[in-house]
Amino acid sequence: MAERTTVHLVRHGEVRNPDGILYGRMPGFGLSDTGRQMASALGEYFAGRDVAHLVSSPLQRAEETAAPIAAAHSIAIANDERLIEAANDFEGQRWGGKGGIMSRRSNWPKLRNPMRPSWGEPYVDIALRMSMAVEAARMQARGHEAVCVSHQLPIWTLRSAVEGRRLWHDPRQRECALASVTSLHFEGCRLASVSYAEPCGDIGQGVGA
């Protein structure tokens, strides 16, 4: 029988972002108080599981989300740049209101192709780097479980790829809540199934990438 390995893709917890900035890969955006509650709940969720490898996006919010999981298993947090948030030309701008992304005429040409997308990192590139990160984690945790802490768009893009959906999509339709867990279940090197859970569903959730 082929060995069974599970790679869990965890979205980070809620971020402190009072100005509603599209922070993307910007430094200095850590978890809010609610986000820290989510991270603690994730530590409890994974405490009884067979986690042999823990890896995180290098961004602060992801590392802070990973910390309670690391503490629960007394393991170190590795970093993998391939788990980082998607690059976005609108980074540093506000989402809505006067002066927001959609109200700036200079932004409009960047919206010409939502299927690539024209305003940031191509979906196919995101899917490729995420698949490589997952394979590296699977190899590290063979026969056990690995946890990869990442971000909503990279996680959803990879899930769409492995489940055979088109990569371009309506962001409002993503099934990838804050502090959610998308699990890839492997038999040997073959992906056997995908499951999804929201361990922090009872903790208030805001908006964060």
C-alpha positions as CSV (number, residue, x, y, z in Angstrom):
1,M,0.0,0.0,0.0
2,A,1.3,3.5,-0.9
3,E,2.3,5.7,2.0
4,R,-0.2,8.4,2.9
5,T,0.9,12.0,3.3
6,T,-1.2,15.0,3.9
7,V,-0.2,18.6,3.1
8,H,-2.3,21.2,4.8
9,L,-2.5,24.6,3.2
10,V,-3.4,27.1,5.9
11,R,-4.4,30.7,5.2
12,H,-3.1,33.1,7.8
13,G,-5.4,34.8,10.4
14,E,-6.9,38.2,10.3
15,V,-4.5,41.1,9.8
16,R,-4.5,44.5,11.5
17,N,-5.2,46.9,8.6
18,P,-7.3,49.8,9.8
19,D,-6.7,51.9,6.7
20,G,-7.9,49.2,4.3
21,I,-4.7,48.9,2.3
22,L,-4.0,46.3,-0.2
23,Y,-0.8,45.3,1.6
24,G,0.2,42.3,-0.6
25,R,3.9,41.7,0.1
26,M,4.5,44.9,2.1
27,P,6.3,44.4,5.4
28,G,4.8,45.4,8.8
29,F,1.3,43.8,8.5
30,G,0.9,41.5,11.4
31,L,-2.1,39.7,12.9
32,S,-4.8,41.6,14.7
33,D,-6.0,40.6,18.1
34,T,-8.6,38.4,16.4
35,G,-6.0,37.0,14.1
36,R,-3.9,35.9,17.1
37,Q,-7.0,34.1,18.5
38,M,-7.3,32.4,15.2
39,A,-3.6,31.4,15.2
40,S,-4.0,30.0,18.7
41,A,-7.1,28.0,17.6
42,L,-5.0,26.6,14.7
43,G,-2.4,25.5,17.2
44,E,-5.0,23.6,19.1
45,Y,-6.5,22.1,15.9
46,F,-3.2,20.7,14.8
47,A,-2.0,19.7,18.3
48,G,-3.2,16.1,18.0
49,R,-2.1,15.6,14.4
50,D,1.0,13.9,13.0
51,V,2.7,17.1,11.8
52,A,6.3,16.4,10.9
53,H,7.0,19.5,8.8
54,L,5.9,23.1,9.1
55,V,6.7,25.8,6.5
56,S,5.5,29.3,6.0
57,S,5.4,32.2,3.6
58,P,8.1,34.7,4.7
59,L,5.5,37.4,5.4
60,Q,4.9,38.4,9.0
61,R,1.2,37.5,9.1
62,A,2.0,34.0,7.9
63,E,4.8,33.4,10.3
64,E,2.7,34.6,13.2
65,T,0.0,32.2,12.2
66,A,2.5,29.3,12.1
67,A,4.0,30.1,15.5
68,P,1.3,28.3,17.7
69,I,1.5,25.2,15.4
70,A,5.2,25.1,15.8
71,A,4.9,25.4,19.6
72,A,2.3,22.6,19.8
73,H,4.8,20.2,18.0
74,S,8.1,21.7,19.2
75,I,9.3,22.0,15.6
76,A,10.9,24.9,13.7
77,I,9.2,27.0,11.1
78,A,10.9,26.7,7.7
79,N,10.4,29.5,5.1
80,D,9.5,29.0,1.5
81,E,9.3,32.0,-0.8
82,R,7.0,30.0,-3.1
83,L,4.2,30.3,-0.5
84,I,4.3,34.1,-0.6
85,E,1.3,36.3,-1.5
86,A,0.8,37.0,-5.2
87,A,2.5,40.1,-6.7
88,N,0.0,42.9,-7.4
89,D,0.5,46.2,-9.1
90,F,-2.1,47.8,-6.8
91,E,-0.1,47.1,-3.6
92,G,-0.1,50.0,-1.2
93,Q,-3.4,51.5,-2.4
94,R,-6.7,51.5,-0.6
95,W,-9.4,49.2,-1.8
96,G,-12.4,51.5,-2.0
97,G,-13.6,55.0,-1.4
98,K,-12.2,58.3,-2.8
99,G,-8.7,57.6,-4.1
100,G,-9.3,53.8,-4.0
101,I,-8.1,51.4,-6.6
102,M,-11.1,51.5,-8.9
103,S,-11.4,55.3,-8.7
104,R,-7.9,56.0,-10.1
105,R,-8.0,56.4,-13.9
106,S,-4.3,55.5,-14.0
107,N,-5.2,52.0,-12.8
108,W,-7.8,51.3,-15.4
109,P,-5.4,50.1,-18.2
110,K,-4.1,47.4,-15.8
111,L,-7.6,45.9,-15.6
112,R,-7.7,45.0,-19.3
113,N,-7.2,41.3,-18.9
114,P,-8.8,39.6,-15.8
115,M,-8.0,36.2,-17.1
116,R,-4.2,36.6,-16.8
117,P,-4.5,38.9,-14.7
118,S,-2.9,42.0,-16.2
119,W,-2.5,43.7,-12.8
120,G,-0.2,41.2,-11.2
121,E,1.4,37.7,-11.1
122,P,-0.1,35.3,-13.7
123,Y,-2.3,32.6,-12.3
124,V,-0.3,29.9,-14.1
125,D,2.9,31.1,-12.4
126,I,1.2,31.1,-8.9
127,A,-0.1,27.6,-9.5
128,L,3.3,26.4,-10.6
129,R,5.2,27.7,-7.6
130,M,2.6,26.6,-5.2
131,S,2.7,23.1,-6.6
132,M,6.4,23.0,-6.2
133,A,6.1,24.2,-2.6
134,V,3.6,21.5,-1.9
135,E,5.7,18.8,-3.4
136,A,8.7,19.9,-1.4
137,A,6.6,19.7,1.8
138,R,5.2,16.3,0.9
139,M,8.7,14.9,0.4
140,Q,9.8,16.4,3.8
141,A,6.8,14.8,5.6
142,R,6.4,11.5,3.7
143,G,4.1,9.2,5.6
144,H,3.1,12.0,8.0
145,E,1.5,15.5,7.7
146,A,3.0,18.9,6.6
147,V,1.5,22.3,7.2
148,C,2.2,25.2,4.8
149,V,1.0,28.6,5.8
150,S,0.2,30.8,2.9
151,H,-2.4,33.3,1.5
152,Q,-5.8,33.2,0.0
153,L,-5.1,33.7,-3.7
154,P,-2.1,31.3,-3.9
155,I,-4.1,28.6,-2.0
156,W,-7.2,29.0,-4.1
157,T,-5.3,29.1,-7.4
158,L,-3.5,25.8,-6.5
159,R,-6.8,24.2,-5.5
160,S,-8.5,25.3,-8.7
161,A,-5.6,23.8,-10.7
162,V,-5.6,20.4,-8.9
163,E,-9.4,20.2,-9.1
164,G,-9.5,21.0,-12.8
165,R,-11.1,24.4,-12.7
166,R,-10.1,27.4,-14.7
167,L,-7.7,29.6,-12.8
168,W,-9.4,33.0,-13.4
169,H,-12.4,33.5,-11.2
170,D,-14.6,35.8,-9.2
171,P,-12.7,36.5,-5.9
172,R,-16.0,36.5,-4.0
173,Q,-16.4,32.8,-4.9
174,R,-13.2,31.6,-3.3
175,E,-13.6,28.9,-0.6
176,C,-10.7,30.0,1.5
177,A,-11.6,31.8,4.7
178,L,-9.2,33.4,7.1
179,A,-7.3,30.7,9.1
180,S,-8.9,28.0,7.0
181,V,-7.3,24.6,6.1
182,T,-7.2,23.2,2.6
183,S,-5.8,19.7,2.8
184,L,-4.2,17.7,0.0
185,H,-4.3,14.0,0.7
186,F,-1.6,11.9,-1.2
187,E,-1.2,8.2,-1.7
188,G,2.4,7.9,-2.6
189,C,3.0,10.8,-5.0
190,R,-0.6,10.7,-6.3
191,L,-3.1,13.3,-5.1
192,A,-6.1,11.2,-3.9
193,S,-8.4,13.9,-2.5
194,V,-8.8,17.4,-1.3
195,S,-10.7,18.5,1.8
196,Y,-11.5,21.8,3.4
197,A,-12.1,22.9,7.0
198,E,-12.7,26.2,8.9
199,P,-11.4,25.5,12.5
200,C,-11.8,29.2,13.4
201,G,-15.3,29.6,11.9
202,D,-16.7,30.7,15.3
203,I,-14.1,33.5,15.6
204,G,-15.0,36.8,14.0
205,Q,-13.5,37.3,10.6
206,G,-12.6,40.5,8.7
207,V,-10.9,41.1,5.4
208,G,-7.3,40.0,4.7
209,A,-5.3,38.6,1.8
